[in-house]
C-alpha cells in the first residue's frame, strides 16, 4: 500500500475520534442542561404552589378551612408539593396552629400516602414517610412501628426508634432492644439517650429486658436501669457484677456517678480499686469525681499511686475537680517526691495553672 494511503487512513481515524469526542461532550452538556431545566422548573413550580395556596394553608392553621377549599381540588402532582410544604409549616409552628395543620394533613389523605410509602422499595421514600408520620404523630406509625424496626435499611430503623421516643411508645421498648442486636455499636450508643426520653418505664420491665438481652446489648441497657431506679439498679447490678461481660461492667461503673452518695458504693468501690483491671479503676475514678462527695477522696488518693497512667490521671483530675481543696492536696503530693503520686500531681497542677484543666479532660 502506498505511503500516502496509510497517512490518509490514519488521518481519517484521528478525525473520527475527534468527532466522537465532540459529540460525547455535546451530549453530556445537553444532559446537564436538561437536569438544570428540570431543577429550575421544579423550584419555580414549588414557588408557584406556595404563593397560590399559602393563604389557604394558613387558614387551616386557624381552623377555618373546610372541604370546599381549593386545597382539596388540586391535581396529584400539586398535592405532592403541598405535602412537603405543609410538613415544613407544621415543623415551624406550634400550639393550635400546629394542630390545625396536622388535621389538614390528614384530611388531605397525606397520612395514607405515607402509609403507602412505608411499603416502597426505595429506602428514602420509607425514611420520608417515617419522618412525616412522626411529625404528625400519626396512629399509622404507632401501629406499624414493630414492622418498621425490621426494615433492611439502617437509617429507616434508627428513624423509627427516634419516632418511638418522640411518641412515647413504651410498648415498643422490647422490640427496640431486639433491634439493637443487629445494629452497630455506634448506633446503639445514640439510641439509649432516646430510650431515656420515654416516659418512665417500670423498673421490673427494664430489668427483665436486661436479663434476657445478649451481652453486646446489656451494656447499653445498664444506664437505662440507673435512670429508672438508681437505688435498685445499684443493688442488682453490683451484687451480680462478676456475672456480666467486661463491656457491661464498664457501663455499670460508668453509671455509678448517678448515685447521690458515696456511702452507698463504698464496698463496691473498694472491690474495684483492689482489682487488677485498670479499665474499671480508671472509669471508677472518673465517676467518683463526678459525684462530688469528699468521702471519695481516699479512693482517688489511692488511684494516684496506681501503676496505670490512666487511673492516675483520672484520679488527679477528679481530685482537682474539688476546687481549692483538691488543688491544695495535689500541691502537697507534688512536693512529697513520692514517685507516681508526685509526678501526676505536678502534671495536673501545671495544666490547671495554665488554664488547660477541665472536667471534660477525664479519659
C-alpha positions as a Python dict, from the first residue, in 0.01 Angstrom:
ca = {
    (1, 'X'): (0, 0, 0),
    (2, 'X'): (135, 345, -92),
    (3, 'X'): (252, 558, 196),
    (4, 'X'): (9, 841, 114),
    (5, 'X'): (-282, 591, 157),
    (6, 'X'): (-158, 488, 503),
    (7, 'X'): (-136, 854, 606),
    (8, 'X'): (-490, 912, 472),
    (9, 'X'): (-632, 620, 675),
    (10, 'X'): (-455, 734, 994),
    (11, 'X'): (-581, 1091, 949),
    (12, 'X'): (-937, 964, 893),
    (13, 'X'): (-918, 753, 1211),
    (14, 'X'): (-796, 1051, 1418),
    (15, 'X'): (-1071, 1265, 1269),
    (16, 'X'): (-1335, 1010, 1370),
    (17, 'X'): (-1203, 1006, 1727),
    (18, 'X'): (-1214, 1386, 1744),
    (19, 'X'): (-1570, 1394, 1607),
    (20, 'X'): (-1672, 1123, 1857),
    (21, 'X'): (-1525, 1322, 2149),
    (22, 'X'): (-1706, 1637, 2036),
    (23, 'X'): (-2039, 1450, 2008),
    (24, 'X'): (-1986, 1299, 2354),
    (25, 'X'): (-1914, 1643, 2505),
    (26, 'X'): (-2222, 1794, 2340),
    (27, 'X'): (-2434, 1504, 2468),
    (28, 'X'): (-2307, 1548, 2826),
    (29, 'X'): (-2367, 1924, 2811),
    (30, 'X'): (-2718, 1863, 2680),
    (31, 'X'): (-2793, 1613, 2960),
    (32, 'X'): (-2662, 1857, 3222),
    (33, 'X'): (-2874, 2131, 3067),
    (34, 'X'): (-3183, 1908, 3092),
    (35, 'X'): (-3109, 1847, 3462),
    (36, 'X'): (-3072, 2221, 3513),
    (37, 'X'): (-3406, 2286, 3340),
    (38, 'X'): (-3573, 2015, 3549),
    (39, 'X'): (-3442, 2160, 3877),
    (40, 'X'): (-3528, 2514, 3775),
    (41, 'X'): (-3879, 2412, 3671),
    (42, 'X'): (-3920, 2220, 3997),
    (43, 'X'): (-3819, 2525, 4204),
    (44, 'X'): (-4049, 2755, 4006),
    (45, 'X'): (-4337, 2512, 4045),
    (46, 'X'): (-4285, 2486, 4421),
    (47, 'X'): (-4272, 2865, 4446),
    (48, 'X'): (-4593, 2892, 4243),
    (49, 'X'): (-4775, 2636, 4460),
    (50, 'X'): (-4656, 2806, 4778),
    (51, 'X'): (-4770, 3151, 4664),
    (52, 'X'): (-5106, 3024, 4538),
    (53, 'X'): (-5202, 2804, 4833),
    (54, 'X'): (-5020, 2956, 5132),
    (55, 'X'): (-5325, 3165, 5226),
    (56, 'X'): (-5547, 2856, 5240),
    (57, 'X'): (-5285, 2664, 5439),
    (58, 'X'): (-5269, 2942, 5698),
    (59, 'X'): (-5650, 2941, 5711),
    (60, 'X'): (-5627, 2574, 5804),
    (61, 'X'): (-5381, 2663, 6081),
    (62, 'X'): (-5652, 2889, 6223),
    (63, 'X'): (-5914, 2616, 6188),
    (64, 'X'): (-6108, 2797, 5915),
    (65, 'X'): (-6071, 2553, 5628),
    (66, 'X'): (-6338, 2312, 5500),
    (67, 'X'): (-6380, 2061, 5217),
    (68, 'X'): (-6472, 2339, 4972),
    (69, 'X'): (-6120, 2486, 4996),
    (70, 'X'): (-5911, 2485, 4674),
    (71, 'X'): (-5661, 2267, 4865),
    (72, 'X'): (-5898, 1973, 4816),
    (73, 'X'): (-5930, 2027, 4440),
    (74, 'X'): (-5569, 2008, 4329),
    (75, 'X'): (-5402, 1783, 4073),
    (76, 'X'): (-5199, 1484, 4203),
    (77, 'X'): (-4861, 1639, 4117),
    (78, 'X'): (-4961, 1960, 4301),
    (79, 'X'): (-5068, 1758, 4606),
    (80, 'X'): (-4721, 1603, 4633),
    (81, 'X'): (-4571, 1951, 4653),
    (82, 'X'): (-4839, 2058, 4904),
    (83, 'X'): (-4745, 1764, 5125),
    (84, 'X'): (-4387, 1889, 5157),
    (85, 'X'): (-4500, 2250, 5214),
    (86, 'X'): (-4747, 2152, 5488),
    (87, 'X'): (-4491, 1932, 5665),
    (88, 'X'): (-4245, 2223, 5670),
    (89, 'X'): (-4518, 2452, 5805),
    (90, 'X'): (-4605, 2201, 6079),
    (91, 'X'): (-4240, 2196, 6189),
    (92, 'X'): (-4224, 2576, 6203),
    (93, 'X'): (-4534, 2644, 6418),
    (94, 'X'): (-4673, 2524, 6749),
    (95, 'X'): (-4986, 2521, 6961),
    (96, 'X'): (-5330, 2531, 6794),
    (97, 'X'): (-5178, 2627, 6457),
    (98, 'X'): (-4977, 2306, 6456),
    (99, 'X'): (-5286, 2101, 6545),
    (100, 'X'): (-5481, 2268, 6264),
    (101, 'X'): (-5212, 2189, 6006),
    (102, 'X'): (-5184, 1829, 6124),
    (103, 'X'): (-5560, 1797, 6084),
    (104, 'X'): (-5533, 1940, 5732),
    (105, 'X'): (-5251, 1697, 5650),
    (106, 'X'): (-5473, 1404, 5749),
    (107, 'X'): (-5786, 1544, 5579),
    (108, 'X'): (-5592, 1569, 5252),
    (109, 'X'): (-5506, 1200, 5286),
    (110, 'X'): (-5132, 1253, 5311),
    (111, 'X'): (-5102, 1016, 5607),
    (112, 'X'): (-5247, 739, 5390),
    (113, 'X'): (-4997, 831, 5120),
    (114, 'X'): (-4721, 800, 5383),
    (115, 'X'): (-4856, 458, 5474),
    (116, 'X'): (-4811, 350, 5112),
    (117, 'X'): (-4458, 493, 5110),
    (118, 'X'): (-4372, 271, 5408),
    (119, 'X'): (-4401, -23, 5166),
    (120, 'X'): (-4192, 142, 4896),
    (121, 'X'): (-3888, -40, 4760),
    (122, 'X'): (-3685, 282, 4787),
    (123, 'X'): (-3540, 337, 5133),
    (124, 'X'): (-3552, 717, 5111),
    (125, 'X'): (-3929, 700, 5046),
    (126, 'X'): (-3971, 488, 5359),
    (127, 'X'): (-3749, 727, 5557),
    (128, 'X'): (-3952, 1026, 5437),
    (129, 'X'): (-4275, 852, 5540),
    (130, 'X'): (-4146, 773, 5890),
    (131, 'X'): (-4033, 1134, 5935),
    (132, 'X'): (-4368, 1273, 5822),
    (133, 'X'): (-4571, 1033, 6034),
    (134, 'X'): (-4356, 1122, 6335),
    (135, 'X'): (-4412, 1494, 6285),
    (136, 'X'): (-4788, 1444, 6256),
    (137, 'X'): (-4792, 1190, 6543),
    (138, 'X'): (-4997, 954, 6331),
    (139, 'X'): (-5161, 638, 6462),
    (140, 'X'): (-5035, 466, 6146),
    (141, 'X'): (-4678, 484, 6275),
    (142, 'X'): (-4781, 359, 6619),
    (143, 'X'): (-4939, 53, 6457),
    (144, 'X'): (-4650, -7, 6215),
    (145, 'X'): (-4352, 60, 6446),
    (146, 'X'): (-4275, -306, 6517),
    (147, 'X'): (-4271, -388, 6144),
    (148, 'X'): (-4053, -88, 6052),
    (149, 'X'): (-3798, -185, 6319),
    (150, 'X'): (-3721, -485, 6096),
    (151, 'X'): (-3655, -266, 5790),
    (152, 'X'): (-3347, -365, 5592),
    (153, 'X'): (-3216, -6, 5586),
    (154, 'X'): (-3026, 123, 5890),
    (155, 'X'): (-3142, 486, 5852),
    (156, 'X'): (-3507, 381, 5849),
    (157, 'X'): (-3465, 166, 6163),
    (158, 'X'): (-3291, 446, 6352),
    (159, 'X'): (-3556, 693, 6236),
    (160, 'X'): (-3841, 482, 6374),
    (161, 'X'): (-3655, 445, 6705),
    (162, 'X'): (-3642, 825, 6726),
    (163, 'X'): (-4014, 827, 6646),
    (164, 'X'): (-4087, 583, 6928),
    (165, 'X'): (-3901, 815, 7163),
    (166, 'X'): (-4092, 1124, 7042),
    (167, 'X'): (-4429, 947, 7052),
    (168, 'X'): (-4353, 787, 7393),
    (169, 'X'): (-4443, 435, 7277),
    (170, 'X'): (-4346, 236, 7585),
    (171, 'X'): (-4497, -83, 7442),
    (172, 'X'): (-4224, -94, 7174),
    (173, 'X'): (-3925, -95, 7410),
    (174, 'X'): (-3870, -471, 7391),
    (175, 'X'): (-3880, -459, 7008),
    (176, 'X'): (-3616, -184, 7009),
    (177, 'X'): (-3389, -395, 7230),
    (178, 'X'): (-3423, -685, 6987),
    (179, 'X'): (-3345, -449, 6700),
    (180, 'X'): (-3029, -333, 6881),
    (181, 'X'): (-2882, -682, 6841),
    (182, 'X'): (-2849, -615, 6468),
    (183, 'X'): (-2723, -255, 6491),
    (184, 'X'): (-2358, -144, 6504),
    (185, 'X'): (-2224, -16, 6837),
    (186, 'X'): (-2201, 347, 6728),
    (187, 'X'): (-2576, 343, 6654),
    (188, 'X'): (-2666, 172, 6983),
    (189, 'X'): (-2475, 440, 7174),
    (190, 'X'): (-2704, 700, 7021),
    (191, 'X'): (-3022, 501, 7077),
    (192, 'X'): (-3002, 479, 7458),
    (193, 'X'): (-3044, 857, 7513),
    (194, 'X'): (-3359, 831, 7300),
    (195, 'X'): (-3494, 550, 7518),
    (196, 'X'): (-3425, 756, 7828),
    (197, 'X'): (-3665, 1023, 7700),
    (198, 'X'): (-3956, 781, 7702),
    (199, 'X'): (-4188, 835, 7996),
    (200, 'X'): (-4076, 629, 8295),
    (201, 'X'): (-4086, 258, 8224),
    (202, 'X'): (-4139, 19, 8519),
    (203, 'X'): (-3803, -92, 8656),
    (204, 'X'): (-3904, -461, 8666),
    (205, 'X'): (-3985, -447, 8295),
    (206, 'X'): (-3648, -293, 8207),
    (207, 'X'): (-3466, -545, 8430),
    (208, 'X'): (-3646, -831, 8258),
    (209, 'X'): (-3533, -697, 7919),
    (210, 'X'): (-3179, -655, 8055),
    (211, 'X'): (-3159, -1015, 8179),
    (212, 'X'): (-3291, -1159, 7853),
    (213, 'X'): (-3064, -949, 7629),
    (214, 'X'): (-2735, -1072, 7477),
    (215, 'X'): (-2407, -941, 7621),
    (216, 'X'): (-2348, -681, 7350),
    (217, 'X'): (-2684, -517, 7427),
    (218, 'X'): (-2668, -535, 7809),
    (219, 'X'): (-2400, -266, 7820),
    (220, 'X'): (-2645, -17, 7668),
    (221, 'X'): (-2939, -103, 7894),
    (222, 'X'): (-2745, -64, 8221),
    (223, 'X'): (-2762, 321, 8214),
    (224, 'X'): (-3136, 296, 8150),
    (225, 'X'): (-3173, 86, 8468),
    (226, 'X'): (-2997, 357, 8671),
    (227, 'X'): (-3223, 622, 8523),
    (228, 'X'): (-3534, 419, 8602),
    (229, 'X'): (-3448, 335, 8968),
    (230, 'X'): (-3087, 408, 9062),
    (231, 'X'): (-3110, 261, 9413),
    (232, 'X'): (-3247, -73, 9295),
    (233, 'X'): (-3016, -77, 8993),
    (234, 'X'): (-2714, -23, 9216),
    (235, 'X'): (-2817, -315, 9435),
    (236, 'X'): (-2898, -555, 9148),
    (237, 'X'): (-2606, -474, 8919),
    (238, 'X'): (-2330, -456, 9182),
    (239, 'X'): (-2440, -778, 9354),
    (240, 'X'): (-2423, -967, 9023),
    (241, 'X'): (-2132, -765, 8887),
    (242, 'X'): (-1898, -1058, 8820),
    (243, 'X'): (-2161, -1238, 8613),
    (244, 'X'): (-2160, -973, 8341),
    (245, 'X'): (-1925, -937, 8045),
    (246, 'X'): (-1644, -681, 8061),
    (247, 'X'): (-1817, -412, 7849),
    (248, 'X'): (-2129, -434, 8066),
    (249, 'X'): (-1912, -399, 8377),
    (250, 'X'): (-1758, -83, 8228),
    (251, 'X'): (-2107, 51, 8158),
    (252, 'X'): (-2217, -15, 8518),
    (253, 'X'): (-1912, 159, 8665),
    (254, 'X'): (-1963, 449, 8424),
    (255, 'X'): (-2322, 489, 8554),
    (256, 'X'): (-2213, 500, 8920),
    (257, 'X'): (-2192, 880, 8905),
    (258, 'X'): (-2575, 889, 8911),
    (259, 'X'): (-2567, 778, 9276),
    (260, 'X'): (-2603, 1077, 9508),
    (261, 'X'): (-2387, 949, 9796),
    (262, 'X'): (-2056, 763, 9812),
    (263, 'X'): (-2177, 579, 10125),
    (264, 'X'): (-2388, 353, 9905),
    (265, 'X'): (-2095, 228, 9697),
    (266, 'X'): (-1801, 217, 9941),
    (267, 'X'): (-1782, -163, 9940),
    (268, 'X'): (-1816, -179, 9562),
    (269, 'X'): (-1555, 95, 9513),
    (270, 'X'): (-1308, -88, 9738),
    (271, 'X'): (-1354, -406, 9537),
    (272, 'X'): (-1289, -228, 9207),
    (273, 'X'): (-986, -34, 9334),
    (274, 'X'): (-831, -358, 9464),
    (275, 'X'): (-884, -539, 9133),
    (276, 'X'): (-622, -570, 8860),
    (277, 'X'): (-848, -435, 8584),
    (278, 'X'): (-717, -86, 8515),
    (279, 'X'): (-1006, -4, 8279),
    (280, 'X'): (-1258, -46, 8563),
    (281, 'X'): (-1043, 153, 8805),
    (282, 'X'): (-993, 432, 8554),
    (283, 'X'): (-1367, 458, 8491),
    (284, 'X'): (-1446, 442, 8864),
    (285, 'X'): (-1210, 730, 8949),
    (286, 'X'): (-1378, 930, 8675),
    (287, 'X'): (-1727, 854, 8813),
    (288, 'X'): (-1624, 925, 9173),
    (289, 'X'): (-1507, 1272, 9073),
    (290, 'X'): (-1845, 1342, 8916),
    (291, 'X'): (-2030, 1255, 9239),
    (292, 'X'): (-1851, 1541, 9420),
    (293, 'X'): (-1852, 1368, 9761),
    (294, 'X'): (-1540, 1422, 9975),
    (295, 'X'): (-1572, 1065, 10103),
    (296, 'X'): (-1448, 960, 9759),
    (297, 'X'): (-1110, 1129, 9816),
    (298, 'X'): (-942, 825, 9985),
    (299, 'X'): (-1016, 616, 9672),
    (300, 'X'): (-887, 891, 9443),
    (301, 'X'): (-571, 937, 9650),
    (302, 'X'): (-512, 564, 9626),
    (303, 'X'): (-554, 590, 9249),
    (304, 'X'): (-265, 839, 9231),
    (305, 'X'): (-26, 554, 9317),
    (306, 'X'): (-172, 306, 9069),
    (307, 'X'): (72, 157, 8820),
    (308, 'X'): (-155, 251, 8528),
    (309, 'X'): (-126, 606, 8391),
    (310, 'X'): (-496, 641, 8304),
    (311, 'X'): (-600, 553, 8659),
    (312, 'X'): (-352, 807, 8799),
    (313, 'X'): (-458, 1074, 8551),
    (314, 'X'): (-833, 1038, 8612),
    (315, 'X'): (-774, 1026, 8989),
    (316, 'X'): (-577, 1352, 8978),
    (317, 'X'): (-832, 1529, 8754),
    (318, 'X'): (-1114, 1415, 8985),
    (319, 'X'): (-927, 1547, 9291),
    (320, 'X'): (-872, 1880, 9112),
    (321, 'X'): (-1248, 1900, 9047),
    (322, 'X'): (-1300, 1956, 9423),
    (323, 'X'): (-1173, 2311, 9374),
    (324, 'X'): (-925, 2481, 9603),
    (325, 'X'): (-918, 2191, 9846),
    (326, 'X'): (-836, 1945, 9568),
    (327, 'X'): (-561, 2165, 9423),
    (328, 'X'): (-407, 2211, 9769),
    (329, 'X'): (-397, 1831, 9811),
    (330, 'X'): (-229, 1790, 9472),
    (331, 'X'): (25, 2061, 9562),
    (332, 'X'): (108, 1871, 9879),
    (333, 'X'): (152, 1546, 9686),
    (334, 'X'): (362, 1722, 9421),
    (335, 'X'): (613, 1831, 9686),
    (336, 'X'): (631, 1492, 9853),
    (337, 'X'): (858, 1337, 9585),
    (338, 'X'): (667, 1009, 9615),
    (339, 'X'): (708, 871, 9264),
    (340, 'X'): (386, 824, 9067),
    (341, 'X'): (176, 1036, 9302),
    (342, 'X'): (419, 1329, 9287),
    (343, 'X'): (463, 1318, 8908),
    (344, 'X'): (93, 1308, 8815),
    (345, 'X'): (11, 1577, 9072),
    (346, 'X'): (270, 1811, 8919),
    (347, 'X'): (135, 1742, 8573),
    (348, 'X'): (-227, 1822, 8667),
    (349, 'X'): (-120, 2133, 8861),
    (350, 'X'): (64, 2258, 8554),
    (351, 'X'): (-246, 2204, 8341),
    (352, 'X'): (-454, 2390, 8598),
    (353, 'X'): (-205, 2676, 8627),
    (354, 'X'): (-214, 2745, 8253),
    (355, 'X'): (-592, 2710, 8226),
    (356, 'X'): (-593, 2381, 8036),
    (357, 'X'): (-768, 2174, 8302),
    (358, 'X'): (-1141, 2100, 8293),
    (359, 'X'): (-1361, 1810, 8391),
    (360, 'X'): (-1409, 1702, 8029),
    (361, 'X'): (-1040, 1608, 8022),
    (362, 'X'): (-1101, 1283, 8208),
    (363, 'X'): (-1018, 989, 7979),
}
